């Protein structure tokens, strides 16, 4: 449609698009950024509908859609369902402005996110909750009696994860990472030693470093943490506790078989070693749910279950099952570090589980993850790309010519963000020639496919 036909049309933004400037959607995104920075578009401004803007500029609708999506990914735009697209209120202070190397779109396969398959159900439940009378009580403090049914819900969630407990042991925290920090702060003294896998979740590394807790790396085999290595460490060093991820280990994707869980618990009990079991990924493991490590050592184990990986990343809710002798100390630590949970978050999370929506979200999510894993298997060799099925991460073993760090940099230069094994190593553990792939981070299978194509080409 000719440009002049819109002269009298009430549009909030009339960009002048240089169609000889290369990639059109990136040119349009750059113009949008410059107009925001210059104050031409102020925070809160509603942008023209995408189809209307495409007609105005005489370009394909996909050009405008991709430009808006790129700007949204970088914190410049926000969308409201049924209302349109707006300039974000924090756009002027965003640290995620469009990158200087504008010729490359980054396929982000770094952060571990579960995808958005449950967002609609969560939003529907939140709207129901906010429409009820007396909802203003959720803006205050929790009353003790209001915790009871929510703790029963936590018990049911843990049972689904293979851990069996009772409501008297349950504590709440605003996310699994904060739960872990609270446990370490409460039960470990500066200078004490926590055993972990040689490649492990970076969050435990940062928490231990902050609190002055030493980490003792243990080797893994195909079954996960080596119980003989734990026994050897306990005999020769003073090991105060062990941190384990029993299902879809981050980053190696290993799920411990039942026998391995029992062996680890037996060693921990024998040497008085506190078990901290991270069950974050257990709900995603499908129908097969082994009994938790903690079930074999209930008086010396703490189990953590959270919802950020199984429901939504922003659902900062974690449940802890804590033995009676440690409960007061952990509760005090969570309060002190301000890791308590807002009543509204606790209520929403409990309703998601109690209403059955949790199961529906998981079923939907697992189906989508299985399709993405099938796509990974088509692009990457199964014997070198560990994990699969319902795992939201994969562990890619690289050819010997690559270190993880070198391959991470190479992939980023080609537009794909992944994380090297070096990010997960502990102490003097030699980093594996490997990288972690987060397969649900890309927005759709097409974007995932583009990233996988690049990685497959690079490994040859």
ROLOKOL-417405 format. One record per residue (C-alpha): residue in three letters; residue number from 1; x, y, z. Coordinates in steps of 0.2 Angstrom, whole numbers, plus 2048, in hexadecimal, padded with zeros to 3 digits. Each point is the difference from the previous one (the first is absolute). Layout:
# ROLOKOL-417405
{aa=ala	i=NUM	px=X	py=Y	pz=Z} .
...
# end
This chain:
# ROLOKOL-417405
{aa=unk	i=1	px=800	py=800	pz=800} .
{aa=unk	i=2	px=807	py=811	pz=7FC} .
{aa=unk	i=3	px=808	py=80A	pz=80D} .
{aa=unk	i=4	px=7F5	py=810	pz=7FD} .
{aa=unk	i=5	px=7F0	py=7F7	pz=803} .
{aa=unk	i=6	px=804	py=800	pz=813} .
{aa=unk	i=7	px=804	py=813	pz=801} .
{aa=unk	i=8	px=7EF	py=803	pz=809} .
{aa=unk	i=9	px=800	py=7EF	pz=80A} .
{aa=unk	i=10	px=802	py=802	pz=813} .
{aa=unk	i=11	px=810	py=7F6	pz=803} .
{aa=unk	i=12	px=80A	py=801	pz=80F} .
{aa=unk	i=13	px=810	py=7FC	pz=7F7} .
{aa=unk	i=14	px=805	py=804	pz=7EE} .
{aa=unk	i=15	px=811	py=7FA	pz=7FD} .
{aa=unk	i=16	px=80A	py=803	pz=7F0} .
{aa=unk	i=17	px=807	py=7F0	pz=7FB} .
{aa=unk	i=18	px=810	py=7FF	pz=7F5} .
{aa=unk	i=19	px=7FC	py=7F1	pz=7F5} .
{aa=unk	i=20	px=812	py=801	pz=7F9} .
{aa=unk	i=21	px=808	py=7FE	pz=812} .
{aa=unk	i=22	px=801	py=7ED	pz=800} .
{aa=unk	i=23	px=7F5	py=7F4	pz=80B} .
{aa=unk	i=24	px=7EF	py=809	pz=801} .
{aa=unk	i=25	px=7FA	py=7FA	pz=810} .
{aa=unk	i=26	px=811	py=804	pz=809} .
{aa=unk	i=27	px=7FF	py=811	pz=7F8} .
{aa=unk	i=28	px=7EF	py=803	pz=807} .
{aa=unk	i=29	px=805	py=7FA	pz=811} .
{aa=unk	i=30	px=80F	py=80B	pz=800} .
{aa=unk	i=31	px=7F4	py=80F	pz=7FB} .
{aa=unk	i=32	px=7F5	py=7FC	pz=80E} .
{aa=unk	i=33	px=80E	py=7FF	pz=80D} .
{aa=unk	i=34	px=806	py=811	pz=7FA} .
{aa=unk	i=35	px=7EF	py=808	pz=801} .
{aa=unk	i=36	px=7FE	py=7F9	pz=812} .
{aa=unk	i=37	px=811	py=807	pz=805} .
{aa=unk	i=38	px=7FD	py=811	pz=7F8} .
{aa=unk	i=39	px=7EF	py=802	pz=809} .
{aa=unk	i=40	px=7F6	py=7FF	pz=7F0} .
{aa=unk	i=41	px=7F7	py=7F1	pz=807} .
{aa=unk	i=42	px=7FD	py=801	pz=813} .
{aa=unk	i=43	px=7FE	py=7F2	pz=80C} .
{aa=unk	i=44	px=7EE	py=7FA	pz=800} .
{aa=unk	i=45	px=7FD	py=805	pz=7EE} .
{aa=unk	i=46	px=7F5	py=7F4	pz=7F7} .
{aa=unk	i=47	px=808	py=7FB	pz=7EF} .
{aa=unk	i=48	px=7F5	py=7FE	pz=7F0} .
{aa=unk	i=49	px=7F9	py=7EF	pz=7FD} .
{aa=unk	i=50	px=80D	py=7F6	pz=7F6} .
{aa=unk	i=51	px=7F6	py=7FD	pz=7F1} .
{aa=unk	i=52	px=7FC	py=813	pz=7FF} .
{aa=unk	i=53	px=812	py=804	pz=802} .
{aa=unk	i=54	px=805	py=7F3	pz=7F2} .
{aa=unk	i=55	px=7F3	py=808	pz=7F4} .
{aa=unk	i=56	px=807	py=812	pz=805} .
{aa=unk	i=57	px=812	py=7FA	pz=7FC} .
{aa=unk	i=58	px=7FB	py=7F5	pz=7F1} .
{aa=unk	i=59	px=809	py=7F1	pz=807} .
{aa=unk	i=60	px=7FB	py=7EF	pz=805} .
{aa=unk	i=61	px=7F7	py=7FD	pz=811} .
{aa=unk	i=62	px=80E	py=7F4	pz=805} .
{aa=unk	i=63	px=80D	py=80E	pz=7FF} .
{aa=unk	i=64	px=7F6	py=80B	pz=80D} .
{aa=unk	i=65	px=7FD	py=7F0	pz=80A} .
{aa=unk	i=66	px=812	py=7FB	pz=801} .
{aa=unk	i=67	px=806	py=812	pz=804} .
{aa=unk	i=68	px=7F3	py=801	pz=80E} .
{aa=unk	i=69	px=805	py=7EF	pz=807} .
{aa=unk	i=70	px=813	py=805	pz=800} .
{aa=unk	i=71	px=7FC	py=810	pz=809} .
{aa=unk	i=72	px=7F5	py=7F7	pz=80D} .
{aa=unk	i=73	px=80E	py=7F3	pz=803} .
{aa=unk	i=74	px=80C	py=80F	pz=804} .
{aa=unk	i=75	px=7F4	py=808	pz=80C} .
{aa=unk	i=76	px=7FA	py=80F	pz=7F5} .
{aa=unk	i=77	px=7EE	py=7FA	pz=7FE} .
{aa=unk	i=78	px=7F2	py=7F8	pz=80A} .
{aa=unk	i=79	px=7F0	py=7F8	pz=7FA} .
{aa=unk	i=80	px=7EF	py=800	pz=808} .
{aa=unk	i=81	px=7F4	py=7F2	pz=7FB} .
{aa=unk	i=82	px=7F2	py=807	pz=7F6} .
{aa=unk	i=83	px=807	py=812	pz=801} .
{aa=unk	i=84	px=80F	py=801	pz=7F5} .
{aa=unk	i=85	px=813	py=803	pz=801} .
{aa=unk	i=86	px=807	py=80E	pz=80B} .
{aa=unk	i=87	px=811	py=808	pz=803} .
{aa=unk	i=88	px=806	py=7F9	pz=810} .
{aa=unk	i=89	px=801	py=80B	pz=80F} .
{aa=unk	i=90	px=811	py=7FB	pz=804} .
{aa=unk	i=91	px=806	py=801	pz=7EE} .
{aa=unk	i=92	px=80B	py=80F	pz=803} .
{aa=unk	i=93	px=80A	py=7F7	pz=80E} .
{aa=unk	i=94	px=800	py=7EF	pz=7F8} .
{aa=unk	i=95	px=811	py=7F8	pz=800} .
{aa=unk	i=96	px=7FA	py=7F5	pz=7F2} .
{aa=unk	i=97	px=800	py=80C	pz=7F2} .
{aa=unk	i=98	px=803	py=7FA	pz=7EE} .
{aa=unk	i=99	px=811	py=7F8	pz=7FE} .
{aa=unk	i=100	px=80D	py=809	pz=7F6} .
{aa=unk	i=101	px=803	py=7F1	pz=7F5} .
{aa=unk	i=102	px=7EF	py=802	pz=7F8} .
{aa=unk	i=103	px=803	py=7F4	pz=7F2} .
{aa=unk	i=104	px=7FE	py=7F1	pz=80B} .
{aa=unk	i=105	px=7F0	py=7FA	pz=809} .
{aa=unk	i=106	px=804	py=7F7	pz=810} .
{aa=unk	i=107	px=7F8	py=7EF	pz=803} .
{aa=unk	i=108	px=800	py=7FF	pz=813} .
{aa=unk	i=109	px=803	py=7EE	pz=805} .
{aa=unk	i=110	px=809	py=805	pz=810} .
{aa=unk	i=111	px=7F3	py=804	pz=80E} .
{aa=unk	i=112	px=7F6	py=7F1	pz=807} .
{aa=unk	i=113	px=7EE	py=804	pz=7FE} .
{aa=unk	i=114	px=7F1	py=7F4	pz=7FE} .
{aa=unk	i=115	px=7F7	py=809	pz=7F2} .
{aa=unk	i=116	px=7F0	py=809	pz=801} .
{aa=unk	i=117	px=7F4	py=7F1	pz=7FE} .
{aa=unk	i=118	px=7F8	py=804	pz=811} .
{aa=unk	i=119	px=7FE	py=812	pz=7FF} .
{aa=unk	i=120	px=7EE	py=801	pz=7FB} .
{aa=unk	i=121	px=7FA	py=7F4	pz=80E} .
{aa=unk	i=122	px=80A	py=80A	pz=80D} .
{aa=unk	i=123	px=7F9	py=811	pz=7F9} .
{aa=unk	i=124	px=7EE	py=7F9	pz=801} .
{aa=unk	i=125	px=802	py=7FA	pz=812} .
{aa=unk	i=126	px=808	py=811	pz=805} .
{aa=unk	i=127	px=7F1	py=809	pz=7F8} .
{aa=unk	i=128	px=7F4	py=7F5	pz=80A} .
{aa=unk	i=129	px=809	py=803	pz=810} .
{aa=unk	i=130	px=801	py=813	pz=7FE} .
{aa=unk	i=131	px=7ED	py=800	pz=7FC} .
{aa=unk	i=132	px=7FB	py=7F8	pz=811} .
{aa=unk	i=133	px=7FA	py=80A	pz=80F} .
{aa=unk	i=134	px=80D	py=802	pz=80E} .
{aa=unk	i=135	px=80F	py=7FF	pz=7F4} .
{aa=unk	i=136	px=807	py=80F	pz=809} .
{aa=unk	i=137	px=806	py=7F5	pz=80E} .
{aa=unk	i=138	px=80D	py=7F9	pz=7F4} .
{aa=unk	i=139	px=809	py=811	pz=801} .
{aa=unk	i=140	px=803	py=7FE	pz=813} .
{aa=unk	i=141	px=80A	py=7F3	pz=80A} .
{aa=unk	i=142	px=7FD	py=7EE	pz=801} .
{aa=unk	i=143	px=7F6	py=7FA	pz=80E} .
{aa=unk	i=144	px=806	py=7EF	pz=808} .
{aa=unk	i=145	px=7EF	py=7F8	pz=7FC} .
{aa=unk	i=146	px=801	py=805	pz=7EE} .
{aa=unk	i=147	px=810	py=7F5	pz=7FE} .
{aa=unk	i=148	px=7F7	py=7F0	pz=804} .
{aa=unk	i=149	px=7F8	py=7FB	pz=7F0} .
{aa=unk	i=150	px=80E	py=807	pz=7F5} .
{aa=unk	i=151	px=80C	py=7F5	pz=80A} .
{aa=unk	i=152	px=7F5	py=7F1	pz=7FC} .
{aa=unk	i=153	px=801	py=805	pz=7EE} .
{aa=unk	i=154	px=813	py=800	pz=801} .
{aa=unk	i=155	px=800	py=7EF	pz=808} .
{aa=unk	i=156	px=7F6	py=7FA	pz=7F1} .
{aa=unk	i=157	px=80C	py=808	pz=7F3} .
{aa=unk	i=158	px=80F	py=7F8	pz=809} .
{aa=unk	i=159	px=7F7	py=7EF	pz=800} .
{aa=unk	i=160	px=7FF	py=802	pz=7ED} .
{aa=unk	i=161	px=812	py=803	pz=800} .
{aa=unk	i=162	px=804	py=7F0	pz=809} .
{aa=unk	i=163	px=803	py=808	pz=811} .
{aa=unk	i=164	px=7F4	py=7FC	pz=80E} .
{aa=unk	i=165	px=7FF	py=80C	pz=80F} .
{aa=unk	i=166	px=7F3	py=808	pz=80B} .
{aa=unk	i=167	px=7FA	py=812	pz=802} .
{aa=unk	i=168	px=809	py=803	pz=810} .
{aa=unk	i=169	px=810	py=800	pz=7F6} .
{aa=unk	i=170	px=7FB	py=80C	pz=7F3} .
{aa=unk	i=171	px=807	py=811	pz=7FD} .
{aa=unk	i=172	px=7FE	py=80D	pz=7F2} .
{aa=unk	i=173	px=80D	py=80A	pz=7F7} .
{aa=unk	i=174	px=7FF	py=80C	pz=7F1} .
{aa=unk	i=175	px=809	py=7F5	pz=7F4} .
{aa=unk	i=176	px=80B	py=7F1	pz=800} .
{aa=unk	i=177	px=810	py=80A	pz=800} .
{aa=unk	i=178	px=7FB	py=80A	pz=80F} .
{aa=unk	i=179	px=7FB	py=7F0	pz=809} .
{aa=unk	i=180	px=811	py=7F9	pz=7FD} .
{aa=unk	i=181	px=808	py=80F	pz=806} .
{aa=unk	i=182	px=7F5	py=800	pz=810} .
{aa=unk	i=183	px=805	py=7EE	pz=804} .
{aa=unk	i=184	px=813	py=803	pz=7FD} .
{aa=unk	i=185	px=7FF	py=810	pz=80B} .
{aa=unk	i=186	px=7F7	py=7F7	pz=80E} .
{aa=unk	i=187	px=809	py=7EF	pz=801} .
{aa=unk	i=188	px=812	py=803	pz=7FA} .
{aa=unk	i=189	px=80D	py=80A	pz=808} .
{aa=unk	i=190	px=80E	py=80A	pz=7F7} .
{aa=unk	i=191	px=80E	py=7F4	pz=7FB} .
{aa=unk	i=192	px=7F5	py=7F0	pz=800} .
{aa=unk	i=193	px=800	py=7F5	pz=7F1} .
{aa=unk	i=194	px=7F1	py=7FB	pz=7F5} .
{aa=unk	i=195	px=802	py=7F2	pz=7F3} .
{aa=unk	i=196	px=7F9	py=803	pz=7EF} .
{aa=unk	i=197	px=802	py=7F9	pz=7EE} .
{aa=unk	i=198	px=810	py=805	pz=7F6} .
{aa=unk	i=199	px=7F4	py=809	pz=7F4} .
{aa=unk	i=200	px=7F1	py=807	pz=80A} .
{aa=unk	i=201	px=7F3	py=80E	pz=800} .
{aa=unk	i=202	px=809	py=811	pz=800} .
{aa=unk	i=203	px=7F4	py=806	pz=80E} .
{aa=unk	i=204	px=807	py=7F5	pz=80D} .
{aa=unk	i=205	px=812	py=806	pz=7FB} .
{aa=unk	i=206	px=7FB	py=812	pz=802} .
{aa=unk	i=207	px=7F7	py=7FD	pz=811} .
{aa=unk	i=208	px=80E	py=7F6	pz=807} .
{aa=unk	i=209	px=80D	py=80E	pz=7FB} .
{aa=unk	i=210	px=7F5	py=80D	pz=808} .
{aa=unk	i=211	px=7FF	py=7F7	pz=810} .
{aa=unk	i=212	px=812	py=7FA	pz=801} .
{aa=unk	i=213	px=7FB	py=7ED	pz=7FE} .
{aa=unk	i=214	px=80D	py=7F5	pz=7F8} .
{aa=unk	i=215	px=7FA	py=7F5	pz=7F2} .
{aa=unk	i=216	px=807	py=7EE	pz=7FD} .
{aa=unk	i=217	px=7FD	py=7FA	pz=7EF} .
{aa=unk	i=218	px=7FB	py=7EE	pz=7FD} .
{aa=unk	i=219	px=801	py=7F6	pz=7F0} .
{aa=unk	i=220	px=7F1	py=7FA	pz=7F7} .
{aa=unk	i=221	px=7FC	py=7F1	pz=7F5} .
{aa=unk	i=222	px=7F1	py=7FB	pz=7F6} .
{aa=unk	i=223	px=7F6	py=7FE	pz=810} .
{aa=unk	i=224	px=804	py=811	pz=807} .
{aa=unk	i=225	px=80A	py=804	pz=810} .
{aa=unk	i=226	px=80D	py=7F2	pz=804} .
{aa=unk	i=227	px=7FC	py=7FA	pz=812} .
{aa=unk	i=228	px=811	py=7F8	pz=802} .
{aa=unk	i=229	px=808	py=811	pz=7FC} .
{aa=unk	i=230	px=7F4	py=808	pz=80E} .
{aa=unk	i=231	px=806	py=7F2	pz=80C} .
{aa=unk	i=232	px=812	py=803	pz=7FC} .
{aa=unk	i=233	px=7FE	py=813	pz=803} .
{aa=unk	i=234	px=7F6	py=7FD	pz=810} .
{aa=unk	i=235	px=80E	py=7F5	pz=807} .
{aa=unk	i=236	px=80E	py=80C	pz=7FB} .
{aa=unk	i=237	px=7F8	py=811	pz=802} .
{aa=unk	i=238	px=7F3	py=807	pz=80B} .
{aa=unk	i=239	px=7F1	py=801	pz=7F5} .
{aa=unk	i=240	px=7F1	py=809	pz=808} .
{aa=unk	i=241	px=7F4	py=7FD	pz=7F2} .
{aa=unk	i=242	px=7FD	py=7FB	pz=7EE} .
{aa=unk	i=243	px=7F5	py=809	pz=7F2} .
{aa=unk	i=244	px=7F8	py=7F5	pz=7F3} .
{aa=unk	i=245	px=7F5	py=802	pz=7F1} .
{aa=unk	i=246	px=7F8	py=7F0	pz=7FF} .
{aa=unk	i=247	px=7F6	py=802	pz=7F0} .
{aa=unk	i=248	px=806	py=808	pz=7EF} .
{aa=unk	i=249	px=810	py=806	pz=808} .
{aa=unk	i=250	px=805	py=812	pz=7FC} .
{aa=unk	i=251	px=80A	py=800	pz=7F5} .
{aa=unk	i=252	px=804	py=7ED	pz=7FB} .
{aa=unk	i=253	px=7ED	py=7FB	pz=7FF} .
{aa=unk	i=254	px=803	py=7F0	pz=80A} .
{aa=unk	i=255	px=7F2	py=7F9	pz=80A} .
{aa=unk	i=256	px=805	py=7F5	pz=80F} .
{aa=unk	i=257	px=7F9	py=7EE	pz=800} .
{aa=unk	i=258	px=7F8	py=7FA	pz=80F} .
{aa=unk	i=259	px=80F	py=7F5	pz=806} .
{aa=unk	i=260	px=80B	py=80F	pz=7FF} .
{aa=unk	i=261	px=7F5	py=80B	pz=80A} .
{aa=unk	i=262	px=800	py=7F3	pz=80E} .
{aa=unk	i=263	px=812	py=7FE	pz=800} .
{aa=unk	i=264	px=804	py=813	pz=802} .
{aa=unk	i=265	px=7F3	py=801	pz=80E} .
{aa=unk	i=266	px=809	py=7F1	pz=809} .
{aa=unk	i=267	px=811	py=808	pz=7FF} .
{aa=unk	i=268	px=7F9	py=811	pz=806} .
{aa=unk	i=269	px=7F8	py=7F8	pz=80F} .
{aa=unk	i=270	px=80F	py=7F6	pz=804} .
{aa=unk	i=271	px=80B	py=810	pz=801} .
{aa=unk	i=272	px=7F3	py=80C	pz=807} .
{aa=unk	i=273	px=800	py=80A	pz=7F0} .
{aa=unk	i=274	px=7F1	py=80B	pz=7FC} .
{aa=unk	i=275	px=7F7	py=7FD	pz=7F0} .
{aa=unk	i=276	px=7FA	py=80F	pz=7F6} .
{aa=unk	i=277	px=7F5	py=7F9	pz=7F2} .
{aa=unk	i=278	px=7FB	py=80C	pz=7F2} .
{aa=unk	i=279	px=7F0	py=7F9	pz=7F8} .
{aa=unk	i=280	px=7FE	py=80F	pz=7F4} .
{aa=unk	i=281	px=7FF	py=7F5	pz=7F0} .
{aa=unk	i=282	px=7F8	py=7F0	pz=807} .
{aa=unk	i=283	px=7EE	py=805	pz=7FB} .
{aa=unk	i=284	px=806	py=801	pz=7EE} .
{aa=unk	i=285	px=806	py=7EE	pz=801} .
{aa=unk	i=286	px=7EF	py=7F9	pz=7FA} .
{aa=unk	i=287	px=7F7	py=7F1	pz=807} .
{aa=unk	i=288	px=810	py=7F7	pz=807} .
{aa=unk	i=289	px=803	py=808	pz=811} .
{aa=unk	i=290	px=80D	py=7F7	pz=80B} .
{aa=unk	i=291	px=800	py=802	pz=813} .
{aa=unk	i=292	px=80B	py=80F	pz=805} .
{aa=unk	i=293	px=811	py=7FF	pz=808} .
{aa=unk	i=294	px=7F9	py=809	pz=80F} .
{aa=unk	i=295	px=7F3	py=7F2	pz=803} .
{aa=unk	i=296	px=80E	py=7F5	pz=804} .
{aa=unk	i=297	px=807	py=80C	pz=80D} .
{aa=unk	i=298	px=7F1	py=80A	pz=806} .
{aa=unk	i=299	px=808	py=807	pz=810} .
{aa=unk	i=300	px=80F	py=806	pz=7F8} .
{aa=unk	i=301	px=7F9	py=807	pz=7EF} .
{aa=unk	i=302	px=7F9	py=80F	pz=7F9} .
{aa=unk	i=303	px=7F5	py=7FF	pz=7F0} .
{aa=unk	i=304	px=7FD	py=80F	pz=7F5} .
{aa=unk	i=305	px=7F2	py=801	pz=7F3} .
{aa=unk	i=306	px=7FD	py=810	pz=7F6} .
{aa=unk	i=307	px=7F4	py=805	pz=7F2} .
{aa=unk	i=308	px=80B	py=80B	pz=7F5} .
{aa=unk	i=309	px=805	py=7F2	pz=7F4} .
{aa=unk	i=310	px=7F0	py=7F6	pz=800} .
{aa=unk	i=311	px=7F3	py=80E	pz=7FF} .
{aa=unk	i=312	px=807	py=812	pz=7FC} .
{aa=unk	i=313	px=811	py=808	pz=803} .
{aa=unk	i=314	px=7F8	py=80F	pz=809} .
{aa=unk	i=315	px=7F7	py=7F5	pz=80C} .
{aa=unk	i=316	px=80C	py=802	pz=80E} .
{aa=unk	i=317	px=7FA	py=7F3	pz=80C} .
{aa=unk	i=318	px=80A	py=7F2	pz=809} .
{aa=unk	i=319	px=7FB	py=7F3	pz=80D} .
{aa=unk	i=320	px=80C	py=7F9	pz=80C} .
{aa=unk	i=321	px=7FE	py=7F0	pz=80A} .
{aa=unk	i=322	px=80B	py=802	pz=810} .
{aa=unk	i=323	px=804	py=7F4	pz=80E} .
{aa=unk	i=324	px=7F9	py=807	pz=811} .
{aa=unk	i=325	px=811	py=803	pz=808} .
{aa=unk	i=326	px=804	py=80C	pz=7F1} .
{aa=unk	i=327	px=7F0	py=808	pz=7FD} .
{aa=unk	i=328	px=801	py=80F	pz=80B} .
{aa=unk	i=329	px=812	py=805	pz=7FA} .
{aa=unk	i=330	px=7FB	py=7FE	pz=7EE} .
{aa=unk	i=331	px=7F0	py=80A	pz=803} .
{aa=unk	i=332	px=80A	py=80E	pz=809} .
{aa=unk	i=333	px=80D	py=801	pz=7F2} .
{aa=unk	i=334	px=7F2	py=801	pz=7F2} .
{aa=unk	i=335	px=7F8	py=80F	pz=80A} .
{aa=unk	i=336	px=811	py=808	pz=803} .
{aa=unk	i=337	px=805	py=800	pz=7ED} .
{aa=unk	i=338	px=7EF	py=805	pz=7FC} .
{aa=unk	i=339	px=7FC	py=7F1	pz=7F6} .
{aa=unk	i=340	px=7EE	py=7FF	pz=807} .
{aa=unk	i=341	px=7F2	py=7FE	pz=7F4} .
{aa=unk	i=342	px=7F3	py=80D	pz=7FC} .
{aa=unk	i=343	px=7EE	py=7F9	pz=805} .
{aa=unk	i=344	px=7FA	py=803	pz=7EF} .
{aa=unk	i=345	px=80E	py=7F5	pz=7F8} .
{aa=unk	i=346	px=7FD	py=7F3	pz=80D} .
{aa=unk	i=347	px=7ED	py=800	pz=7FD} .
{aa=unk	i=348	px=802	py=7FF	pz=7ED} .
{aa=unk	i=349	px=80D	py=7F2	pz=800} .
{aa=unk	i=350	px=7F5	py=7F6	pz=80C} .
{aa=unk	i=351	px=7F1	py=802	pz=7F5} .
{aa=unk	i=352	px=809	py=7FB	pz=7F1} .
{aa=unk	i=353	px=805	py=7EF	pz=808} .
{aa=unk	i=354	px=7F0	py=7FD	pz=809} .
{aa=unk	i=355	px=7F4	py=804	pz=7F1} .
{aa=unk	i=356	px=809	py=7F3	pz=7F5} .
{aa=unk	i=357	px=806	py=80E	pz=7F4} .
{aa=unk	i=358	px=812	py=7FA	pz=805} .
{aa=unk	i=359	px=7FD	py=7EF	pz=7F9} .
{aa=unk	i=360	px=7F9	py=808	pz=7F0} .
{aa=unk	i=361	px=80E	py=80C	pz=7FE} .
{aa=unk	i=362	px=80D	py=7F2	pz=802} .
{aa=unk	i=363	px=7F7	py=7F5	pz=7F4} .
{aa=unk	i=364	px=7FF	py=80E	pz=7F3} .
{aa=unk	i=365	px=812	py=805	pz=804} .
{aa=unk	i=366	px=807	py=7EE	pz=7FF} .
{aa=unk	i=367	px=7F8	py=7FD	pz=7EF} .
{aa=unk	i=368	px=808	py=810	pz=7F9} .
{aa=unk	i=369	px=811	py=7FC	pz=807} .
{aa=unk	i=370	px=7FF	py=7EF	pz=7F9} .
{aa=unk	i=371	px=7FE	py=808	pz=7EE} .
{aa=unk	i=372	px=80F	py=80B	pz=803} .
{aa=unk	i=373	px=80B	py=7F2	pz=806} .
{aa=unk	i=374	px=7FB	py=7F6	pz=7F0} .
{aa=unk	i=375	px=806	py=810	pz=7F6} .
{aa=unk	i=376	px=810	py=7FF	pz=80A} .
{aa=unk	i=377	px=802	py=7EE	pz=7FC} .
{aa=unk	i=378	px=7FE	py=803	pz=7ED} .
{aa=unk	i=379	px=80E	py=80D	pz=800} .
{aa=unk	i=380	px=80C	py=7FA	pz=80D} .
{aa=unk	i=381	px=808	py=7EE	pz=802} .
{aa=unk	i=382	px=7F7	py=7F7	pz=80E} .
{aa=unk	i=383	px=810	py=7F8	pz=807} .
{aa=unk	i=384	px=808	py=812	pz=803} .
{aa=unk	i=385	px=7F0	py=80A	pz=805} .
{aa=unk	i=386	px=7FB	py=7F9	pz=811} .
{aa=unk	i=387	px=7EF	py=801	pz=807} .
{aa=unk	i=388	px=7EF	py=800	pz=7F6} .
{aa=unk	i=389	px=7EE	py=7FB	pz=803} .
{aa=unk	i=390	px=7F9	py=80D	pz=80C} .
{aa=unk	i=391	px=811	py=809	pz=805} .
{aa=unk	i=392	px=800	py=812	pz=7FC} .
{aa=unk	i=393	px=813	py=801	pz=7FF} .
{aa=unk	i=394	px=80C	py=7F5	pz=7F6} .
{aa=unk	i=395	px=813	py=7FD	pz=803} .
{aa=unk	i=396	px=809	py=800	pz=7F0} .
{aa=unk	i=397	px=811	py=7F7	pz=800} .
{aa=unk	i=398	px=80C	py=809	pz=7F4} .
{aa=unk	i=399	px=80E	py=7FA	pz=7F5} .
{aa=unk	i=400	px=811	py=800	pz=808} .
{aa=unk	i=401	px=805	py=80F	pz=7F6} .
{aa=unk	i=402	px=7F4	py=80B	pz=80A} .
{aa=unk	i=403	px=800	py=806	pz=812} .
{aa=unk	i=404	px=7EF	py=805	pz=806} .
{aa=unk	i=405	px=805	py=812	pz=801} .
{aa=unk	i=406	px=807	py=801	pz=7EF} .
{aa=unk	i=407	px=7F0	py=7F8	pz=7F9} .
{aa=unk	i=408	px=7F5	py=80B	pz=80A} .
{aa=unk	i=409	px=809	py=80F	pz=7F8} .
{aa=unk	i=410	px=800	py=7F9	pz=7EF} .
{aa=unk	i=411	px=7ED	py=7FC	pz=801} .
{aa=unk	i=412	px=7FC	py=812	pz=806} .
{aa=unk	i=413	px=80A	py=807	pz=7F1} .
{aa=unk	i=414	px=7F4	py=7F7	pz=7F5} .
{aa=unk	i=415	px=7F1	py=806	pz=80A} .
{aa=unk	i=416	px=7FC	py=7F2	pz=80D} .
{aa=unk	i=417	px=802	py=802	pz=812} .
{aa=unk	i=418	px=805	py=7F0	pz=80A} .
{aa=unk	i=419	px=80A	py=7FD	pz=810} .
{aa=unk	i=420	px=810	py=7F7	pz=801} .
{aa=unk	i=421	px=805	py=7F2	pz=80D} .
{aa=unk	i=422	px=80C	py=80C	pz=808} .
{aa=unk	i=423	px=7F1	py=80A	pz=808} .
{aa=unk	i=424	px=7FB	py=7F1	pz=80A} .
{aa=unk	i=425	px=811	py=7F9	pz=806} .
{aa=unk	i=426	px=805	py=7FF	pz=812} .
{aa=unk	i=427	px=811	py=802	pz=807} .
{aa=unk	i=428	px=80E	py=7F7	pz=7F6} .
{aa=unk	i=429	px=7F4	py=7F6	pz=7F6} .
{aa=unk	i=430	px=805	py=7FF	pz=7EE} .
{aa=unk	i=431	px=7F2	py=808	pz=7F5} .
{aa=unk	i=432	px=7F8	py=7F3	pz=7F5} .
{aa=unk	i=433	px=801	py=804	pz=7ED} .
{aa=unk	i=434	px=7EE	py=804	pz=800} .
{aa=unk	i=435	px=7F2	py=80E	pz=800} .
{aa=unk	i=436	px=7EF	py=801	pz=807} .
{aa=unk	i=437	px=7F1	py=803	pz=7F5} .
{aa=unk	i=438	px=7F0	py=807	pz=806} .
{aa=unk	i=439	px=7F3	py=7FA	pz=7F4} .
{aa=unk	i=440	px=7F1	py=809	pz=806} .
{aa=unk	i=441	px=808	py=811	pz=801} .
{aa=unk	i=442	px=7FD	py=804	pz=7ED} .
{aa=unk	i=443	px=7EE	py=806	pz=7FD} .
{aa=unk	i=444	px=7FB	py=7F3	pz=7F4} .
{aa=unk	i=445	px=806	py=7F0	pz=7F8} .
{aa=unk	i=446	px=805	py=80A	pz=7F0} .
{aa=unk	i=447	px=80C	py=80B	pz=80A} .
{aa=unk	i=448	px=807	py=7F0	pz=809} .
{aa=unk	i=449	px=802	py=7F8	pz=7EF} .
{aa=unk	i=450	px=80B	py=80F	pz=7FA} .
{aa=unk	i=451	px=80B	py=7FF	pz=810} .
{aa=unk	i=452	px=802	py=7ED	pz=7FE} .
{aa=unk	i=453	px=804	py=802	pz=7ED} .
{aa=unk	i=454	px=80F	py=80C	pz=805} .
{aa=unk	i=455	px=806	py=7F4	pz=80E} .
{aa=unk	i=456	px=7FF	py=7F1	pz=7F5} .
{aa=unk	i=457	px=80A	py=809	pz=7F2} .
{aa=unk	i=458	px=80D	py=806	pz=80D} .
{aa=unk	i=459	px=804	py=7EF	pz=807} .
{aa=unk	i=460	px=801	py=7F9	pz=7EF} .
# end
